[in-house]
Amino acid sequence: MEPLVSKYVPHVLLHLLSLAPSQYCQAYFTILGLGCVGLQLLPSLQDALLNYGARKAAAGDSTATGGTTEESLLVTLLRKLGLLTRVPHSWFVHFYVALLCLQAFWAVQFVTHGRILTTIAEREVASGGGGGMTLGQVVLVWVMLSIQGARRLYECLVIMKPSASPMLAVHWVLSFLVYVFMSISIWVEGSASIINVSLADANLAPPFHTLFPFISFVVASRQQQEAHKHLASLKKYTLPTQGLFSNIVCPHYTCECLIYVGLAAAAAPRGHVFNPTLLCALFFVVANLGATANNTKRWYVEKFGAAKVPRWRMILFIF
C-alpha cells in the first residue's frame, strides 16, 4: 500500500499545483454546489448545515426522527469539532463589505500593474487560458459586480430588518471565500488583456454583445430590490404575496440567479455563450438558493397551507 500511495499522491499534488487560477475558482464553486445538492439527500445533516430561523425550527421538528443513525453521528461529530458554532446572521453584511474592498483592491492592482494581479494573470496565461475576454468586458463585469455588492450592502444596512437568526460559522467562512473567488473570477479569463496593458491606449469599450446581459442584470437587480423591500415591510413570519411573490415562493432568489446569468453572459470569452468560471459560480448559486427555496416552501406550506403557497419555488414552470 505504501509504495502505491507514494507513487500516486505526489502526482495528484503536482496536478493540483499545476491548475490554472480559473480552475481553482471553478473547482471551489462546483464542490460547494455539489455539496448543496448532496445535502438534500441527508435530512438531518441538511437541517444542521443549511436551515436557520423559522426554517430551522420547522425542519428540526420534521427531521427529529427522520435522520439515519449515520447522519446523527455525523452531525454529532461536526458539533464536537466546532463546525456547527453559530454566529449572528447579521454578519451577512461582511460579505458585501469584503467584496467591495476586494473590488477596490483589484482595481488598484490593475491601474498600478500590481504584483499580485500580474502573478495570477501570468499564471492563467501560462496555463493556456485567459485569452478570451476583452479588456472592455473585464471593466464592464467589474462594474457590474461592484454595483451588485454596493446595492446589497445598502439593502442590508438600510432596507432589510435586522435578523436575530444565527448562521453557522463554517457557512460564514465558506461564503466569505465565495466572494473572494468571485472577485477573481470576473477578470481571470481576461488575463491576457490585463498583462502589460497601456491604459493610455487601451480600448475600454465593452463589445456590443454585452448589452443584453447588462440590461438583464439591471432589470434583475431592480426586481430583487423590490422583492427585498416587500420582505422588509412584512411582519415577522408573514407570507409575502405582492409582485413576483404571487407566482414564485422566492423570486428574490430567482433574481439573484438572473444576476449571475447576466454576469456570466457579459464575461463570455470569444466563441462562448457564457464565461466557464462564472458558469460554475452560477451553478453554486442555483444549487444553494434552490435548497433554501425548497425549505422555505416546505415551511410556508406547514404554516399557511398548500393552497396559499405558490407552486413554484424559484424557477417558473421548472422548480
VENQUI-V712269 format. One record per pair of residues at least 12 apart in sequence whose ideal C-beta (glycine too) atoms are under 8 Angstrom apart, sorted by the first residue. I is the first residue (numbers start at 1). J is the second residue. D is the distance in Angstrom with one decimal. If there is no record, write none. Layout:
i = {I & I}
j = {J & J}
d = {D & D}
This chain:
i = {18 & 19 & 20 & 20 & 20 & 20 & 20 & 20 & 21 & 21 & 21 & 21 & 21 & 21 & 22 & 22 & 22 & 22 & 22 & 22 & 22 & 22 & 23 & 24 & 25 & 25 & 25 & 25 & 25 & 25 & 25 & 26 & 26 & 26 & 28 & 28 & 28 & 29 & 29 & 29 & 29 & 29 & 29 & 29 & 29 & 30 & 30 & 30 & 32 & 32 & 32 & 32 & 32 & 33 & 33 & 33 & 33 & 33 & 33 & 34 & 36 & 36 & 36 & 36 & 36 & 36 & 37 & 37 & 39 & 40 & 40 & 42 & 42 & 43 & 43 & 43 & 43 & 43 & 43 & 44 & 44 & 44 & 44 & 44 & 44 & 44 & 45 & 45 & 45 & 45 & 46 & 46 & 46 & 46 & 47 & 47 & 47 & 47 & 48 & 48 & 48 & 48 & 49 & 49 & 49 & 49 & 49 & 50 & 50 & 50 & 51 & 52 & 52 & 52 & 52 & 53 & 53 & 53 & 54 & 54 & 54 & 55 & 55 & 55 & 55 & 55 & 56 & 58 & 58 & 58 & 58 & 59 & 59 & 59 & 62 & 82 & 83 & 83 & 83 & 84 & 84 & 85 & 85 & 85 & 86 & 86 & 86 & 86 & 87 & 87 & 87 & 87 & 87 & 88 & 88 & 88 & 89 & 89 & 89 & 89 & 89 & 90 & 90 & 91 & 91 & 92 & 92 & 93 & 93 & 93 & 94 & 94 & 95 & 95 & 95 & 95 & 95 & 96 & 96 & 96 & 96 & 96 & 96 & 97 & 98 & 98 & 98 & 99 & 99 & 99 & 99 & 99 & 100 & 100 & 100 & 100 & 102 & 102 & 102 & 103 & 103 & 103 & 103 & 103 & 105 & 106 & 106 & 106 & 106 & 107 & 110 & 110 & 111 & 113 & 117 & 118 & 118 & 120 & 120 & 120 & 121 & 121 & 121 & 121 & 121 & 122 & 122 & 124 & 124 & 124 & 125 & 125 & 125 & 129 & 129 & 129 & 130 & 130 & 130 & 130 & 130 & 131 & 131 & 131 & 132 & 132 & 132 & 132 & 132 & 132 & 132 & 133 & 133 & 133 & 133 & 133 & 133 & 133 & 134 & 134 & 134 & 134 & 134 & 135 & 135 & 135 & 135 & 135 & 135 & 135 & 136 & 136 & 136 & 136 & 136 & 136 & 137 & 137 & 137 & 137 & 137 & 137 & 138 & 138 & 138 & 138 & 138 & 138 & 139 & 139 & 140 & 140 & 140 & 140 & 141 & 141 & 141 & 141 & 141 & 142 & 142 & 144 & 144 & 144 & 144 & 144 & 144 & 145 & 145 & 145 & 145 & 147 & 148 & 148 & 149 & 151 & 151 & 155 & 155 & 159 & 159 & 159 & 159 & 160 & 160 & 160 & 161 & 178 & 178 & 181 & 182 & 185 & 185 & 185 & 185 & 186 & 186 & 186 & 188 & 189 & 189 & 189 & 189 & 189 & 190 & 206 & 209 & 210 & 210 & 212 & 213 & 213 & 213 & 213 & 213 & 214 & 214 & 216 & 216 & 216 & 216 & 217 & 217 & 217 & 217 & 217 & 219 & 220 & 220 & 220 & 220 & 220 & 220 & 221 & 221 & 223 & 223 & 223 & 223 & 224 & 224 & 224 & 224 & 226 & 227 & 227 & 227 & 227 & 227 & 227 & 227 & 228 & 230 & 230 & 230 & 231 & 237 & 239 & 239 & 239 & 239 & 239 & 245 & 246 & 247 & 247 & 247 & 248 & 248 & 248 & 248 & 248 & 248 & 249 & 249 & 249 & 249 & 249 & 249 & 249 & 249 & 249 & 250 & 250 & 250 & 250 & 250 & 250 & 250 & 251 & 253 & 253 & 253 & 253 & 253 & 254 & 254 & 254 & 256 & 256 & 257 & 257 & 257 & 257 & 257 & 257 & 260 & 260 & 260 & 260 & 261 & 261 & 263 & 263 & 263 & 264 & 264 & 264 & 264 & 289 & 290 & 290 & 290 & 293 & 293 & 293 & 294 & 296 & 297 & 297}
j = {127 & 127 & 123 & 124 & 127 & 128 & 129 & 130 & 120 & 123 & 124 & 127 & 184 & 188 & 124 & 129 & 130 & 185 & 188 & 189 & 276 & 277 & 127 & 181 & 181 & 184 & 185 & 188 & 277 & 280 & 281 & 276 & 277 & 280 & 177 & 178 & 181 & 178 & 181 & 185 & 277 & 280 & 281 & 283 & 284 & 280 & 283 & 284 & 174 & 178 & 284 & 287 & 288 & 280 & 283 & 284 & 286 & 287 & 288 & 287 & 50 & 284 & 287 & 288 & 290 & 291 & 287 & 291 & 291 & 291 & 294 & 67 & 71 & 59 & 62 & 63 & 66 & 67 & 71 & 63 & 66 & 67 & 68 & 71 & 72 & 75 & 67 & 71 & 74 & 75 & 59 & 63 & 291 & 295 & 59 & 60 & 63 & 67 & 75 & 78 & 79 & 84 & 78 & 84 & 168 & 170 & 171 & 291 & 292 & 295 & 295 & 89 & 165 & 166 & 167 & 89 & 163 & 165 & 237 & 299 & 303 & 292 & 295 & 296 & 298 & 299 & 165 & 298 & 299 & 302 & 303 & 295 & 298 & 299 & 298 & 169 & 168 & 169 & 170 & 168 & 170 & 168 & 169 & 170 & 166 & 167 & 168 & 169 & 166 & 167 & 168 & 169 & 172 & 164 & 166 & 167 & 163 & 164 & 165 & 166 & 167 & 162 & 163 & 167 & 172 & 156 & 167 & 153 & 156 & 157 & 172 & 176 & 152 & 175 & 176 & 178 & 179 & 149 & 150 & 152 & 153 & 156 & 179 & 153 & 176 & 179 & 180 & 145 & 149 & 179 & 182 & 183 & 146 & 149 & 150 & 153 & 179 & 180 & 183 & 142 & 145 & 146 & 149 & 183 & 183 & 142 & 183 & 184 & 187 & 142 & 187 & 194 & 199 & 196 & 194 & 194 & 195 & 184 & 188 & 191 & 188 & 191 & 192 & 194 & 195 & 191 & 195 & 188 & 189 & 191 & 191 & 192 & 195 & 188 & 189 & 191 & 188 & 189 & 190 & 191 & 192 & 191 & 192 & 269 & 189 & 190 & 268 & 269 & 270 & 271 & 272 & 187 & 189 & 190 & 193 & 267 & 269 & 275 & 190 & 193 & 203 & 206 & 207 & 190 & 193 & 194 & 197 & 202 & 203 & 204 & 203 & 204 & 205 & 206 & 207 & 210 & 190 & 206 & 207 & 210 & 266 & 267 & 186 & 187 & 190 & 193 & 194 & 267 & 204 & 206 & 206 & 210 & 214 & 266 & 186 & 187 & 263 & 266 & 267 & 186 & 187 & 186 & 214 & 217 & 262 & 263 & 266 & 182 & 183 & 186 & 263 & 221 & 221 & 259 & 179 & 221 & 225 & 225 & 228 & 225 & 228 & 229 & 232 & 228 & 231 & 232 & 232 & 281 & 284 & 281 & 281 & 275 & 277 & 278 & 281 & 263 & 267 & 278 & 277 & 267 & 269 & 275 & 276 & 277 & 267 & 266 & 268 & 265 & 266 & 265 & 261 & 262 & 263 & 265 & 266 & 262 & 266 & 258 & 261 & 262 & 265 & 258 & 259 & 262 & 263 & 266 & 258 & 255 & 256 & 258 & 259 & 261 & 262 & 255 & 259 & 243 & 244 & 251 & 255 & 252 & 255 & 256 & 259 & 243 & 240 & 243 & 244 & 245 & 251 & 252 & 255 & 252 & 242 & 243 & 245 & 252 & 303 & 300 & 303 & 304 & 308 & 309 & 310 & 310 & 310 & 312 & 316 & 310 & 312 & 313 & 314 & 315 & 316 & 293 & 296 & 297 & 300 & 309 & 310 & 312 & 313 & 314 & 289 & 292 & 293 & 296 & 297 & 313 & 314 & 314 & 289 & 290 & 292 & 293 & 314 & 314 & 315 & 316 & 285 & 289 & 282 & 285 & 286 & 289 & 314 & 315 & 278 & 281 & 282 & 285 & 274 & 282 & 275 & 278 & 281 & 278 & 279 & 281 & 282 & 314 & 313 & 314 & 319 & 313 & 314 & 319 & 313 & 313 & 309 & 313}
d = {7.6 & 7.5 & 6.8 & 5.3 & 3.5 & 7.3 & 5.0 & 7.8 & 5.0 & 5.7 & 5.0 & 7.8 & 6.7 & 5.3 & 6.0 & 5.6 & 7.4 & 7.3 & 4.7 & 5.8 & 7.4 & 4.8 & 7.8 & 7.6 & 4.6 & 6.0 & 4.7 & 6.7 & 5.1 & 7.1 & 7.7 & 6.8 & 5.4 & 4.3 & 6.9 & 7.7 & 5.3 & 7.5 & 6.9 & 8.0 & 7.9 & 4.0 & 4.8 & 6.4 & 4.3 & 5.2 & 6.5 & 7.3 & 6.5 & 7.1 & 5.0 & 7.8 & 7.2 & 7.5 & 4.6 & 4.0 & 7.6 & 4.0 & 7.1 & 7.5 & 7.6 & 7.3 & 4.1 & 4.8 & 7.6 & 5.0 & 5.2 & 7.6 & 6.6 & 6.0 & 7.3 & 7.6 & 5.4 & 7.8 & 7.7 & 4.4 & 5.2 & 5.6 & 7.3 & 5.0 & 7.0 & 2.8 & 7.6 & 4.4 & 6.0 & 5.8 & 7.5 & 5.2 & 6.1 & 6.0 & 7.4 & 7.7 & 7.4 & 7.9 & 4.4 & 5.8 & 4.8 & 7.9 & 4.8 & 6.8 & 7.8 & 6.0 & 7.9 & 7.9 & 6.5 & 7.9 & 7.2 & 5.9 & 6.8 & 6.8 & 5.8 & 6.5 & 4.8 & 6.1 & 5.4 & 7.5 & 7.1 & 3.5 & 5.5 & 5.8 & 7.9 & 7.8 & 4.8 & 6.4 & 7.9 & 5.1 & 7.5 & 7.0 & 4.5 & 5.7 & 7.6 & 6.3 & 7.6 & 7.6 & 7.8 & 7.9 & 7.4 & 7.7 & 4.9 & 6.1 & 7.7 & 7.1 & 4.4 & 7.8 & 3.6 & 6.5 & 6.0 & 6.8 & 6.3 & 6.2 & 7.5 & 5.0 & 5.6 & 7.7 & 6.2 & 7.8 & 4.6 & 7.5 & 4.5 & 6.0 & 4.9 & 5.9 & 6.3 & 7.2 & 5.7 & 6.3 & 7.7 & 6.7 & 4.5 & 6.8 & 7.5 & 6.9 & 8.0 & 5.9 & 6.3 & 7.9 & 5.2 & 5.0 & 7.7 & 4.8 & 3.8 & 6.4 & 8.0 & 6.5 & 6.3 & 5.7 & 7.4 & 7.3 & 3.9 & 4.6 & 7.2 & 6.4 & 6.8 & 4.8 & 6.3 & 6.7 & 6.9 & 6.5 & 3.9 & 6.6 & 6.6 & 4.7 & 6.5 & 6.1 & 8.0 & 7.3 & 6.1 & 7.7 & 6.8 & 7.0 & 8.0 & 6.5 & 7.0 & 7.6 & 7.0 & 7.9 & 6.7 & 6.9 & 6.7 & 7.3 & 7.4 & 3.6 & 7.7 & 5.0 & 5.2 & 7.4 & 6.3 & 5.5 & 7.5 & 4.0 & 5.2 & 5.3 & 6.5 & 7.9 & 6.4 & 7.2 & 6.6 & 5.8 & 6.6 & 3.0 & 4.8 & 7.7 & 4.2 & 7.6 & 5.5 & 7.2 & 7.9 & 2.2 & 5.1 & 7.3 & 6.9 & 7.6 & 5.2 & 3.1 & 6.2 & 6.1 & 5.5 & 7.5 & 7.0 & 5.9 & 7.6 & 7.4 & 6.1 & 6.8 & 4.2 & 7.1 & 6.3 & 5.6 & 6.6 & 6.2 & 6.2 & 5.3 & 4.9 & 4.0 & 6.4 & 7.9 & 6.2 & 5.7 & 6.5 & 6.3 & 6.6 & 5.8 & 7.4 & 4.8 & 4.1 & 6.2 & 6.6 & 7.9 & 5.2 & 7.1 & 4.1 & 5.7 & 6.9 & 5.9 & 4.5 & 7.3 & 6.0 & 5.4 & 4.5 & 5.9 & 6.5 & 8.0 & 6.9 & 5.6 & 7.1 & 5.9 & 6.5 & 6.8 & 7.3 & 5.4 & 6.6 & 7.1 & 6.8 & 6.2 & 8.0 & 6.2 & 6.7 & 6.5 & 5.3 & 7.6 & 5.7 & 5.8 & 5.2 & 6.3 & 7.5 & 5.3 & 5.4 & 7.8 & 7.1 & 7.7 & 6.1 & 7.8 & 4.5 & 5.7 & 6.0 & 7.0 & 6.2 & 7.0 & 6.4 & 6.9 & 5.6 & 5.9 & 7.3 & 5.9 & 7.7 & 7.5 & 7.8 & 7.7 & 4.5 & 7.6 & 7.7 & 4.5 & 7.6 & 3.7 & 4.0 & 6.8 & 5.9 & 6.4 & 6.9 & 4.5 & 7.5 & 7.8 & 5.8 & 3.3 & 6.8 & 7.1 & 8.0 & 4.5 & 7.9 & 3.8 & 4.8 & 8.0 & 6.5 & 7.3 & 6.1 & 8.0 & 6.6 & 7.2 & 5.0 & 5.2 & 3.5 & 6.4 & 7.0 & 6.1 & 7.9 & 6.8 & 6.2 & 7.0 & 5.2 & 3.9 & 6.5 & 6.0 & 5.0 & 6.4 & 6.6 & 7.1 & 7.1 & 6.2 & 7.8 & 5.0 & 6.3 & 7.3 & 7.3 & 6.9 & 5.5 & 6.5 & 6.4 & 5.7 & 5.1 & 7.3 & 6.5 & 8.0 & 6.2 & 5.9 & 5.8 & 4.6 & 6.5 & 6.6 & 5.3 & 6.9 & 4.9 & 7.0 & 7.1 & 7.3 & 4.2 & 5.7 & 7.9 & 6.3 & 5.2 & 8.0 & 4.0 & 7.7 & 7.0 & 5.3 & 5.0 & 5.4 & 6.5 & 7.6 & 6.2 & 6.1 & 7.0 & 5.8 & 5.5 & 6.7 & 7.4 & 7.6 & 6.9 & 6.1 & 4.4 & 5.1 & 7.9 & 6.3 & 7.6 & 5.4 & 7.9 & 3.9 & 5.2 & 7.4 & 5.4 & 6.5 & 7.3 & 5.8 & 6.4 & 4.2 & 4.2 & 7.8 & 5.7 & 7.4 & 6.2 & 4.9}
